[in-house]
Amino acid sequence: MDFSAIAHHAYDTFCYPINQDELKITIQTAKDIDSVSLVWGDPFMAECADGKNWTWKREAIPLLDRKETQAHFLWSAVVKPPFKRCKYYFEVKSGEERKFFFEDGLFDSKDFKSDESILDEHVLFIFPWINSCDVCSHPSWAERTVWYQIFPARFCHGENPADPHTLLPWGKPGHTVKNNERYGGNLRGIIDKLDYLQDLGITGLYLNPVNLSHSQHKYDTTDYLQIDPEFGTREDMTELVQKAHAHGMRVMLDGVFNHSGWDFFAWQDVLKNRENSEYASWYIINDFNFADHPTDAAANGKFFSFALTDSMPKLNTNNPQVRSYIIDVCTHWVKEYDIDALRLDVANEISHQLCTELHYAMRALKDDFFIVGEIWNHAMPWLRGNQFDSVINYPLRNAILGFALDKTLTAKSLEHQINQCLTMYYEQTEKVLLNQLDSHDTPRLVTKSQSRDSAMLQLALLFLIPGSTCIYYGTEVLLEGGQDPDCRRCMPWKEMDAGDYKTELGFMKNLIRLRKTNPALRSMDIHFVYDESFKEDSRILRIIKTDPESGKKIFAAFNFSGEDITLDSDKTNGRLLLSHHAEGLNLRSLGFVFLELE
């Protein structure tokens, strides 16, 4: 038995409340373990049968929910402590070997005089109390949302664009773009396309920054309280949110609070007055002796900035005045425009104190407000319930895209990675992670995949994973584009109106409809299955999703193998829901099928 692989502690993802009454308890082991039981009870429940000795009342239950990752098994169960307290330990078996695992270590069963001596000799795990206000909770609407991310400058050219004589002709699908090329996309253009987005099935709009800025990407903010005139007015923004709500869509704005732009009022005062500026402490400056225009001062250590870029000096979110200003900005956005959510840019660099204060301030305004952080790696410190509700799920993107591109990876390896993604955070958090395969920061999915069929296969798999699914504008027609900034091409409306993308649009509409109407697709109950013909190098995914409320099951098969396959009809009887590159149970390479099992 590999003792070094066994891990558990009574907090974070190993032990946490999923609601006000239930605890989810998980233990990690090596793959040499055959079974694990949880022995648990209330710390104060005991009985005295002989009038002398007290016996702790407990029960043992097998941990039947087992997920396999690259190096470990994760065994889980949900218990309902009658008095909201829980004391427990584990019984671990490998072959004939049987051991007990406590907070102070792993011990052999033969070391104990009796079962009761366990309680006297070792420290048991304790979850002391389920406090309702400490339970990590998120807006339930986010679990069902299909987001649509819009880069406003390139989405749609609405009426009355700013400075129309300076605009470039709207880019065609194959036209590469550069950062500061102006094409005239604006808020009015988004309003004009709300009917299109509703027909597509979208229920959430996620807008890249819309505030005053010199760039087209708007991540170098000049004024957080002013809508950039290139995009429109405050009235346009208010109208957009109102009409989006009328179309059944929530609205999320992008908050760029890690750094400001060069022309932000506080930084301009610093440039003028240097260390004597009342805003000097709003930034983190090591040496005030630098040029009054962007050069390479940040790279030389004069001050901190986003990615060593002078034009984006880093705001000091340790400063209470800065935090207060940012919260006032977000409060203004909610009160002025009635937005429903925030996406925080470079969220892992702003202070946890700001994240906490912002969470409570926004929930005071709207008790179902939703906050998403841009964090590319493991993000548990931000997801314990008092900072962010969600993060953009880049590990899932990397798992799916990496598997699609690397033909040496197997179905088992992808199962391991997806299981890792599904167990990184609390179960309730997993249900609202923002899952997407491309964005304004990454190459376009179809360009990276070098195959339209592969891109569609990956999207189908994405829609099978629990979370808050997100489509980057243009992905519904498999718009091409390379690395930033080329991933920000113009939406091909003219070509779409001409019918060039009927197949892609029909596919995406059906996929979204299926996601919205079948709770099993959104469920956390996901199992990878293998038939008798399974080979270690197989690239065929077979997945069963179950709706825990109705018991309905959906079977999905994905053929990443490069060869045509035929599914076993005896094991896949069911109603066809959706397929691509398939005829019945015959899946061509890069084909998939969704079936509702009988």
PEHU-V463915 format. One line per field, one symbol per residue. phi: phi as a letter, one per 30 degrees, with the letter a starting at -180 (. if undefined). psi: psi as a letter, one per 20 degrees, with the letter a starting at -180 (. if undefined). burial: + if it has 16 or more other C-alpha atoms within 10 Angstrom, else -. Layout:
# PEHU-V463915
phi->???
psi->???
burial->???
This chain:
# PEHU-V463915
phi->.dddddbabdahddaadcadbbccbbbcbddddcabcccbldecdbbbdcibcccddbbcbddcdbcccebbcccbacbbddcicbcaabccbbiddbbccbdckcbddddcdadddeddcbcddbcdacdedcddbbeddddcdcdbdccedbdadddhddhddcddeeddedddbcecdccjdaddddedcdddddddjdbacccdebdeaddddiccdcbdcbddedckbeddddddddddddcibdbbcccccdbcddcdedddddddchddddceddbcccaddbdcbebbdddcidacbdhicedbdddcdddeddddddddddddddddcidcabccdhddcdddddedddeddddddbdcdbbccdbdbebeecbcjcbcdabdddededdddddddcdddcedddeeddddddbdbeeddedbddcacaadcbededdddhaddddddddddedccdkcdbcdejddchddlddecddcdddddeddddidbeddddddddddedddcbeedcdddbbdbbcddececdcccbbccbdddcidcccbbbccdjbdbbddddcbdlddcaabhbbicccdeicbbcbddd
psi->pnhhippqqlrbihoqpiaiiqpppqqprrjiphqpqporrphjorqnhjigppppprqpqqohopppagirqopqqpqnphkjqpqrrqpppocipprpprhjapqqhiiphrhhighhiroqqpohpnphiipoqqphhhhipoqoppnhijgpnaqlqpmhijqqqpqrhjoqqrgjppijqrhhhgghjhgghghhjpjppoprqjrpqhrhhkjmpgoijppphhhbrhhggghggghgghjkprppqoonihrrrhjqhghhhghgiciipijhiirnphoinrqjqpdkhghjjgrqrpkkohimqpqnjiphhggggghhghgghghgikrirpppqlhiiqqhgggghgghghhhgoikqpppqnpiapkhhikjijeqhrrpmhhgghggggghhoiiqrhghhgggghghijhaqghghijqopqiraiiqqqghghhkpgggghghggggiipqanqppppihijlprpbqpjijlrqpmgghghijikgggggggghggggghinhhhiqinpppqpahjpqhjqkpppppppohghiqqpppppnjhiqqrpqohhikprppgqrplqocjoorpkrrqppoq.
burial->+----+++++-++++++++-+++++++++++-+-+++++++++------------+-+----+--++++--++++++++++--++++++++++----++++++--++-+--------+---++++++--+----++++---+++++++++++++++++--++-------+--+--++----++++++++++--+--+--+++++++++++++++-++++++++++-++++++++-+++++++-++-+-++++++++++++++++-++++++--++-+-+++++++----+------++---+++++-+++++++++++---++--++--++-++--++++++++++++++-+-++--++-++-----++++++++---+--++++++++++++++++-+++-++-----+++++++++++++++++++++++++++++++-++++++++--+++++++++++++++++++++++++++++++-++++++++++-------+---+-++++++-+++-+++++++++++---------++++++++++-----+++++++++---+------+-----+++++--+++++++++++++-
